[in-house]
Amino acid sequence: MKWTVKRTDTFLESLRTIRKNRKALEELDKKIKRLRKDPLNVGGWLTGELHGKKSTRIAKRYRLIFTPDEKEKIVYLNLIDHRERVY
């Protein structure tokens, strides 16, 4: 069963930081396709304040933070930013 991917307002705002980075946008597109298939096997679970969310690498220096909802089969894209600022 395919998962639904929803973009949060915070994600859409943070997307502006990489809008000129073509490679990052291409990798993000590929990652979203993987998230639609099986987000539980993408990235790693986070701890602390971000407990319950997952993180995956985009173009080496960026991180995508997302939340899979297993019950509803929805993946919420929360944030994308440089790895030094995202956590």
Secondary structure, DSSP 4 states (H G I P E B T S, - for coil): -PPEEEE-HHHHHHHGGGTT-HHHHHHHHHHHHHHHH-GGGSSEE--GGGTT-EEEEETTTEEEEEEEETTTTEEEEEEEEEHHHH-
